[in-house]
Amino acid sequence: MTGAAIGFLVTVWSIVFITIFVSLRRLTSAEAAKKGQK
């Protein structure tokens, strides 16, 4: 593995984790909003 390849993989994985984290946060906040309305 070259340094560039490792840097590329790290960048890709951070984007993936951030995307998953943000979508999970949106799902949980949406669920909380639904519970709050009832």
MOPAC internal coordinates of N, CA, C and O (Angstrom, degrees):
PM7 1SCF
backbone

  N    0.0000 0     0.00 0     0.00 0    0    0    0
  C    1.4696 1     0.00 0     0.00 0    1    0    0
  C    1.5286 1   109.44 1     0.00 0    2    1    0
  O    1.2310 1   120.68 1   -53.41 1    3    2    1
  N    1.3041 1   116.31 1   126.59 1    3    2    1
  C    1.4609 1   119.80 1   176.69 1    5    3    2
  C    1.5259 1   109.47 1   -85.57 1    6    5    3
  O    1.2310 1   120.97 1   -15.89 1    7    6    5
  N    1.3184 1   115.74 1   164.11 1    7    6    5
  C    1.4653 1   119.70 1  -179.93 1    9    7    6
  C    1.5203 1   111.43 1   -60.18 1   10    9    7
  O    1.2310 1   120.64 1   141.82 1   11   10    9
  N    1.3485 1   116.38 1   -38.18 1   11   10    9
  C    1.4605 1   119.57 1  -179.02 1   13   11   10
  C    1.5238 1   110.70 1   -65.09 1   14   13   11
  O    1.2310 1   120.67 1   139.67 1   15   14   13
  N    1.3388 1   116.32 1   -40.33 1   15   14   13
  C    1.4628 1   119.65 1  -179.50 1   17   15   14
  C    1.5246 1   110.42 1   -65.54 1   18   17   15
  O    1.2310 1   120.59 1   138.78 1   19   18   17
  N    1.3358 1   116.47 1   -41.22 1   19   18   17
  C    1.4686 1   119.99 1   179.17 1   21   19   18
  C    1.5312 1   109.86 1   -64.22 1   22   21   19
  O    1.2310 1   120.54 1   136.06 1   23   22   21
  N    1.3236 1   116.57 1   -43.94 1   23   22   21
  C    1.4629 1   120.17 1   178.36 1   25   23   22
  C    1.5199 1   111.26 1   -60.95 1   26   25   23
  O    1.2310 1   120.55 1   139.89 1   27   26   25
  N    1.3267 1   116.55 1   -40.11 1   27   26   25
  C    1.4641 1   120.84 1   179.03 1   29   27   26
  C    1.5228 1   110.54 1   -63.84 1   30   29   27
  O    1.2310 1   120.53 1   134.40 1   31   30   29
  N    1.3471 1   116.59 1   -45.60 1   31   30   29
  C    1.4668 1   120.42 1   179.67 1   33   31   30
  C    1.5203 1   110.89 1   -61.99 1   34   33   31
  O    1.2310 1   120.40 1   136.73 1   35   34   33
  N    1.3211 1   116.85 1   -43.27 1   35   34   33
  C    1.4708 1   120.44 1   179.33 1   37   35   34
  C    1.5252 1   110.17 1   -60.17 1   38   37   35
  O    1.2310 1   120.53 1   136.89 1   39   38   37
  N    1.3397 1   116.60 1   -43.11 1   39   38   37
  C    1.4627 1   120.40 1   179.56 1   41   39   38
  C    1.5214 1   110.78 1   -62.41 1   42   41   39
  O    1.2310 1   120.47 1   133.62 1   43   42   41
  N    1.3360 1   116.70 1   -46.38 1   43   42   41
  C    1.4697 1   120.77 1  -179.55 1   45   43   42
  C    1.5239 1   110.38 1   -60.65 1   46   45   43
  O    1.2310 1   120.43 1   132.69 1   47   46   45
  N    1.3416 1   116.79 1   -47.31 1   47   46   45
  C    1.4705 1   119.86 1  -178.12 1   49   47   46
  C    1.5138 1   111.42 1   -64.81 1   50   49   47
  O    1.2310 1   119.85 1   141.88 1   51   50   49
  N    1.3528 1   117.90 1   -38.12 1   51   50   49
  C    1.4697 1   117.73 1   179.12 1   53   51   50
  C    1.5129 1   110.75 1   -64.74 1   54   53   51
  O    1.2310 1   120.05 1   140.43 1   55   54   53
  N    1.3403 1   117.51 1   -39.57 1   55   54   53
  C    1.4665 1   120.68 1   177.71 1   57   55   54
  C    1.5251 1   109.67 1   -61.99 1   58   57   55
  O    1.2310 1   120.48 1   135.39 1   59   58   57
  N    1.3382 1   116.68 1   -44.61 1   59   58   57
  C    1.4671 1   120.70 1  -179.65 1   61   59   58
  C    1.5281 1   110.37 1   -60.77 1   62   61   59
  O    1.2310 1   120.23 1   131.61 1   63   62   61
  N    1.3306 1   117.17 1   -48.39 1   63   62   61
  C    1.4676 1   120.26 1  -178.08 1   65   63   62
  C    1.5208 1   111.38 1   -64.58 1   66   65   63
  O    1.2310 1   119.92 1   139.87 1   67   66   65
  N    1.3295 1   117.76 1   -40.13 1   67   66   65
  C    1.4667 1   120.68 1   179.31 1   69   67   66
  C    1.5252 1   109.82 1   -64.01 1   70   69   67
  O    1.2310 1   120.50 1   137.29 1   71   70   69
  N    1.3494 1   116.64 1   -42.71 1   71   70   69
  C    1.4603 1   120.21 1   179.61 1   73   71   70
  C    1.5227 1   110.82 1   -61.16 1   74   73   71
  O    1.2310 1   120.49 1   133.42 1   75   74   73
  N    1.3427 1   116.66 1   -46.58 1   75   74   73
  C    1.4655 1   120.90 1   179.46 1   77   75   74
  C    1.5262 1   109.98 1   -62.39 1   78   77   75
  O    1.2310 1   120.32 1   135.57 1   79   78   77
  N    1.3331 1   116.99 1   -44.43 1   79   78   77
  C    1.4617 1   121.38 1  -178.36 1   81   79   78
  C    1.5261 1   110.79 1   -60.96 1   82   81   79
  O    1.2310 1   120.43 1   134.45 1   83   82   81
  N    1.3320 1   116.77 1   -45.55 1   83   82   81
  C    1.4659 1   121.00 1  -178.57 1   85   83   82
  C    1.5259 1   110.56 1   -64.62 1   86   85   83
  O    1.2310 1   120.22 1   136.51 1   87   86   85
  N    1.3386 1   117.18 1   -43.49 1   87   86   85
  C    1.4663 1   119.56 1  -178.92 1   89   87   86
  C    1.5232 1   110.62 1   -66.07 1   90   89   87
  O    1.2310 1   120.22 1   142.26 1   91   90   89
  N    1.3411 1   117.19 1   -37.74 1   91   90   89
  C    1.4690 1   119.79 1   177.20 1   93   91   90
  C    1.5195 1   110.14 1   -64.97 1   94   93   91
  O    1.2310 1   119.80 1   138.44 1   95   94   93
  N    1.3211 1   117.99 1   -41.56 1   95   94   93
  C    1.4642 1   121.33 1   178.65 1   97   95   94
  C    1.5251 1   110.18 1   -61.28 1   98   97   95
  O    1.2310 1   120.42 1   139.08 1   99   98   97
  N    1.3380 1   116.80 1   -40.92 1   99   98   97
  C    1.4652 1   119.95 1   179.47 1  101   99   98
  C    1.5179 1   110.58 1   -65.85 1  102  101   99
  O    1.2310 1   120.21 1   138.98 1  103  102  101
  N    1.3368 1   117.20 1   -41.02 1  103  102  101
  C    1.4618 1   120.44 1   179.45 1  105  103  102
  C    1.5195 1   110.40 1   -62.74 1  106  105  103
  O    1.2310 1   120.00 1   133.30 1  107  106  105
  N    1.3221 1   117.60 1   -46.70 1  107  106  105
  C    1.4645 1   120.56 1  -177.65 1  109  107  106
  C    1.5235 1   110.67 1   -66.36 1  110  109  107
  O    1.2310 1   119.68 1   140.62 1  111  110  109
  N    1.3257 1   118.21 1   -39.38 1  111  110  109
  C    1.4631 1   120.20 1   179.44 1  113  111  110
  C    1.5281 1   110.26 1   -68.48 1  114  113  111
  O    1.2310 1   120.06 1   144.87 1  115  114  113
  N    1.3332 1   117.48 1   -35.13 1  115  114  113
  C    1.4637 1   120.81 1   177.18 1  117  115  114
  C    1.5243 1   110.08 1   -65.84 1  118  117  115
  O    1.2310 1   120.46 1   137.98 1  119  118  117
  N    1.3359 1   116.73 1   -42.02 1  119  118  117
  C    1.4667 1   120.60 1   177.72 1  121  119  118
  C    1.5255 1   110.11 1   -62.75 1  122  121  119
  O    1.2310 1   120.11 1   137.54 1  123  122  121
  N    1.3120 1   117.39 1   -42.46 1  123  122  121
  C    1.4627 1   121.19 1   179.86 1  125  123  122
  C    1.5266 1   110.23 1   -63.63 1  126  125  123
  O    1.2310 1   120.35 1   141.50 1  127  126  125
  N    1.3335 1   116.93 1   -38.50 1  127  126  125
  C    1.4607 1   120.61 1   179.19 1  129  127  126
  C    1.5241 1   110.41 1   -65.17 1  130  129  127
  O    1.2310 1   120.34 1   138.88 1  131  130  129
  N    1.3378 1   116.96 1   -41.12 1  131  130  129
  C    1.4636 1   120.28 1   178.86 1  133  131  130
  C    1.5267 1   110.44 1   -62.59 1  134  133  131
  O    1.2310 1   120.50 1   136.12 1  135  134  133
  N    1.3437 1   116.66 1   -43.88 1  135  134  133
  C    1.4649 1   120.24 1   179.98 1  137  135  134
  C    1.5282 1   110.22 1   -64.84 1  138  137  135
  O    1.2310 1   120.46 1   143.45 1  139  138  137
  N    1.3257 1   116.72 1   -36.55 1  139  138  137
  C    1.4604 1   120.40 1  -179.23 1  141  139  138
  C    1.5216 1   112.08 1   -67.16 1  142  141  139
  O    1.2310 1   120.23 1   147.72 1  143  142  141
  N    1.3311 1   117.16 1   -32.28 1  143  142  141
  C    1.4651 1   120.69 1  -178.44 1  145  143  142
  C    1.5236 1   111.86 1   -72.80 1  146  145  143
  O    1.2310 1   120.29 1   149.45 1  147  146  145
  N    1.3386 1   117.05 1   -30.55 1  147  146  145
  C    1.4664 1   119.34 1  -175.56 1  149  147  146
  C    1.5262 1   112.82 1   -70.67 1  150  149  147
  O    1.2310 1   120.10 1   180.00 1  151  150  149

